[in-house]
Amino acid sequence: MSKAEQTRQFIIEKTAPIFNKKGFAATSLSDITEATGLTKGSIYGNFKNKDEVAIAVFKYNADKLWKKKENWIAVYSDPASQLRALVDFYRKNWKQLFESGGCPIMNAATESDDIMPAMKERVKSTVDNWVKNVACILEEGIKQNTFRTGIDTFEYARLFIMTIEGGILLSKISDKPDSLYLALDRVNKIIDDEIII
C-alpha cells in the first residue's frame, strides 16, 4: 500500500465504528478528525467529501461482517449445515453486533434511502450479493439432493435475510435478543419444514 492508501485505510478503520453507531448524517467532520487525529485538510486530501468517507466506511463495515459470516459458514461443507451456520452466526454474535451499533447494512439502508443515492446503490449491491450467496447454498443443496427441488432459491434467500434483519431491528430497539431469536427460530423451522428433504 502507498502512503496515501495507508492514510485512507487508517481514516476508514478509525471512523467505521463512529459511522455505524451515530449514522452518516450525525457523524461530523469533527468526529472524523477527533477519531483519527488528522486535520480537516488531511481528511479532504484523501476523500472528496464526507459522503465519500461514508461510502468507504460502509463498504469496510459490510465486508468485515460478511467475512466473519463467511468464515463461520466455511467450517461446514454440506449445504444444510451451512444454512444452519448462517442462523447460528447471529445467535452467537448478536451482542457484538449490537455493541458495534447494529447491522451496518440495515443502518445504511435506512439512512441512505432518500438522501444518499450513491450509498443506496452500494447497499443494494451488497444485499444483492448476500442474496446470491445464500441462494448458492440452496442451489448446492438441490444439486446434492438434500434440498427439495423446485424451491425458488432467491425467494428463500430474500426471506431469510428479511426475517433476520427484522429480528435484529426489533431486538436492537428493545435491547434484548428475544425478537432476533424468534426470527432465527422461524428461519430454522423453514429450513426443516420447507427446504431439507
Sequence and secondary structure as in RCSB ss.txt:
>XXXX:A:sequence
MSKAEQTRQFIIEKTAPIFNKKGFAATSLSDITEATGLTKGSIYGNFKNKDEVAIAVFKYNADKLWKKKENWIAV
YSDPASQLRALVDFYRKNWKQLFESGGCPIMNAATESDDIMPAMKERVKSTVDNWVKNVACILEEGIKQNTFRTG
IDTFEYARLFIMTIEGGILLSKISDKPDSLYLALDRVNKIIDDEIII
>XXXX:A:secstr
  HHHHHHHHHHHHHHHHHHHH TTT  HHHHHHHH   HHHHHHH SSHHHHHHHHHHHHHHHHHHHHHHHHHT
  SHHHHHHHHHHHHHHHHHHHHHTTS HHHHHHHHHTTT HHHHHHHHHHHHHHHHHHHHHHHHHHHTTSB TT
  HHHHHHHHHHHHHHHHHHHHHHTSSHHHHHHHHHHHHHIIIIIB 
